[in-house]
């Protein structure tokens, strides 16, 4: 490695590393722009050869960026190379371009699932190159500042790791150091089931042929989070979620359990088994959040968290979710003002929140401790989702209202049925391991909501930023 490890964008150009980006999708473009704006002056990028002319036009005049025709040319000149390609194709791309890697270079992958990436790097990269991989745990429309950025030291010297840290410093992200294996476990725990829940919501609402915020049942408070994050996921590229779900063995197990939890809870609802449902939900509440029940139906207000939701020092963790008044500002629909209900302060019957009951039950059944990953490597979407779950489960009054609605209210029953079917469908789709089937299922629902994506992206980004600033 011929580059000083403590180099910065202010260093003379002859001392700066040549940075290579193979694959210019959303994250590749994000990295390229960030490196350029920071002052790195030798950034070499490429995409598919058929995209060369369009990519050259796009980056004409952008400081520091040089567009090359293919990954061979990028690999030959670059001191640090990032493969920003879909996990489905990582083996094929590294097989083609890996052997051209410059002697002593550092190679990374930006894939969301690391098992295929690790196998490809070990199989095709020359033995005289370093492997220090990475993964920004957020989408391309979220500010990189303060977000977790996983760094994986697999085969590298101390100087190589230090150089990577300096190259990535302009992202202003928070470094999290994991192994390949730990990365896949953490991302499965924080992302896989979370995505499955929102994918199922979208499919259920699509099958009901309704925009959920327009008929008054899903407006305000935590409903705002459900709707905005669902739309945010479906407005992204399908492959961002497909690879993580299909190629990560841990993810498949968790998504299957989520579908099973959804089905079993829905059966308790249909049977009006109040004792069985309440016992199951409160058992999950204790395991995941550490809350002790006071044993009274109707419960009390918010409770202080137990050990699972403490901040590690024994002190109670502050609630994650913003207040309902703040969340209401990001609603895509308007809340009715009459006959306010105690659960969500809107003039609609209480919601069973089947998706949240099933999520917490799934965590409990698998022994997942979501708060352990919250500070380590939580994505903005996971932080919002666990915040919504905590908000519902923190208060016995809110939770008992949801359980009562699950057993005796019928206003949401048809949507709950569609959600149950959708969760099962997504689990089966992922178990088949077919990217094409996943794409078709995703795009079918995405097309239904497409007209609202622009609005939802702006509102959702503002909501996430408000949470980060809180």
Buried (B, 14 or more C-beta within 10 A) or exposed (E): BEBBBEBBBEBEEEEBBBBBBBBBBEBBBBBBBBBBEBBBBBBBBBBEEEEBEEBBEBBEEBEBBBBBBBBBBBBBBBBBBBBBBBBBBBBEBBEBBBEBBBEBBBBBBBBBBBBBBBBBBEEBBBEEBBBBBBBBBBBBBBBBEEBBBBBBBBBBBEBBBBBBBBBBEBBBBBBBEBBBEBBBBBBBBBBBBBBBBBBBBBBBBBBBEBBBBEEBBBBBBBBBBBBBBBBBBBBBBBBBBBBBBBBBEBBBBBBBBBBBBBBBBBEBBBEEBBEBBBEBBBBBBBBBBBBEBEEEEEBEEBBEBBEBBBEEEEEEBEBBBBEBEBBBEBBBBEBBEEEEBEBBBBBBBBBBBBBBBBBBBBBBBBEBBBBEBBBBBBBBBBBBBBBBBBBBBBBBBBBBBBBBBBBEBEEBBEBBBBBBBBBBBBBEBBBEEBBEBBBEBBEEBBEBBEEBBEEBBEBBBEBBEBBBEE
